Amino acid sequence: MTQALLLRIILAATSSFVLFAAIFTLPFAALPMAYIGLAYGAAQAAMVAVATVIISGVILGPSLAIVFFFLFLLPTFVLVRQALLSRAQDSDPKAEAAPTFVFYPLQNLILLTLAMTGLGTLLGFLSLGGDVGLPQAMADALMASPGISSALVSVYQISSPEDYLRLANFMVIASFASWPLLVLGNAQAAQGLLVKLGKNLRPAHDYLSLTLPPWLALVFGALFVLGLALPGWVGTLAAALAALVMSAYFLLGLAIIHAISRNWNGRGIVLTTLYFLIFVMAWVSIPVSLMGLLDARFDFRKLRQRPDKPSNSTGDKE
């Protein structure tokens, strides 16, 4: 290993720690690790993870270092490792051209992330809530904090235990639903930057043809119904898992919008406005997610295709 690469690994680990400790930049904490992994390999990503855990453990304490590892570093390492898996594509043995490689499919990377975060969600509910369940434990913590409770009363008029429990349920569901988006978003941001710099090991993703398996919609429907039917924290767990699955359809919806807007005038302004609205108004993600969910039925990407012209019109190619 060269000294330059070792310096990059140490810099990435330090940057990850700073992003995690700064709270407001916490969603981007795994971005430096994803960049190093997708640029140099899974082994280098593992080195960044180890160095980050050591720095976090020394400065923030072992507990927060472990949380950091399981929330961001471990899922990102697994995702990077799988993303770099490839196999040589069968080709004509008489051809002199260099062999081409097929990489781990994008759809499978999304499903892998859903599986990891879904398992983490289940373990989180079973281990963190105690006898009362995770939502009730969070509601009790909110009520026990004088600063937070007074702010909630003055701003949102939240005062009763039922109001605190509803807020806790929403916070728990939203937090777990955003988890796969953060893991995949950091990996995509790193990949996009590497593609622009010409340093990517994995080819650029083709989002125009991205699809999700039909059975995933059945899983979402079953979890959604269970979330409505089951009482207590078990129902909240089902709702959180349903929201987590819906996050995959949110990504699919964004891919569809990018596909159908490819030939639009002012496409950059439209996409910038959309992302800004998603950032400031979370409910905008709902119609985007529904577009992804309903794409198997309506095939929205046909909207970008022009209607067929008569065969004798000017400009037709035979």
C-alpha angles and dihedrals in degrees: 000000000000122000090241092058092045089052090051090051092051091046091050092050091049091047092050091052093049092049090050096045094047090067095205091064093041094112089065096047095111095046097094091049092049090049093053092044096049091044101044109011146274093286091059090047089054090053090053090050093050093047091047093051091050093050092045092047093052096046105028101025134254095282096059091041090057091047090050091049097052097038100047118355101052097045091046092050092051091047093049092047092052093043090058095049111112143162132205113261117235110256141166107293089213092058116102096206119111114265119262123227132222114215130207106289119257091230090057091049090056092047091048090053091049090051093050096046092041091055090046090051091052092048091046093055093046097047107033105044102058118198095329096051131245098280093051091045090053092046090052090050091051092050092047093055109084095199096048095041093050091049092050091050094049097042106030102017090237109159113131124082089243091057091050091049092051090050091048091050091052093047093049094048094045093047095052092042091056093050098084090042090057094048094047093038094056091048092049093047090051092046092048092051092048091050090053090049093045093236100111120127093195119057119251114279119256103221094170092079098036114136137165125224116266093236091065090070089055090052090051092049093050093049092046092053091047090050090057096041105041120078130228127359092337089066090047089052091053091047091049091051090048090051089048091055089046089059088068089056088049088059090047090051090053090049090052092050090050089050099048093043095052094107098033121123109242092018092152092056092048094050093044090052091048094052091046091052091048089052097049099032113037093191089072087074090066098071089041090054092046090053089056092046094050096042093094088060102039104023095218092191089077086075091078093057117096118231115261115269125217111274092243096053120118115270097024117140118219 
